[in-house]
């Protein structure tokens, strides 16, 4: 029973990892004011780096 729960836990972790990684869209920008802050975690800021918005 414990092995089944462990396997289920690992499967959930891998599926959630793929969901996060596949959402890798980027926004084209000219300066940092064009980058939406809603795409970043609360402790990160959205900056324009090489004409793409990135969370730093």
N, C-alpha and C positions, 0 to 999 in steps of 0.2 A: 504493500500500500504506500509506503514511504517513497519507493522508487517511482511510482506512478505520479505522485504529487511533485516530486523533484523534476521529472520529465516535463510535466505540465508547466511548471514554473519556468524552466529553461525555454520552452516553446514560446511562452508569452513574452519573455525578454527578447528573443530574436525577432519576433513579429513586430514588437514595438520599435525595435531598432530600425527595421526596414521602413516602417512608416515615417519615422523622423528623417531618415536619410533621403528618401525619395522626394521629399518636399524641398528640393534644393534649388528652387527658382531664384533668380536674382533680378534686381531692379536696376535699370540703367539710370545714371545720374550725372550731373555736371558739378554739383556741389552738395555738401552735407545736408543742406536744408530741404532738399528734394527727397531724402530718404525717410520712409515711414518708420516711426519708432515702434509701432505695434508688432513688428516682426522679430524684435529682440526680447531677450529675457529682461526682467526688471532691473537688474544690476548692470546691463550693457547699454551702450549708446550706439546709434546707427550713424556710420560715417561713410562718405564717398571715397572709395579706394580704387584707383584705376578704372574709373567710370562705372563702378558697381557698388551698390550699397552693401556694406558688411557690418555685422555687429562686433564691436570691440569693447 
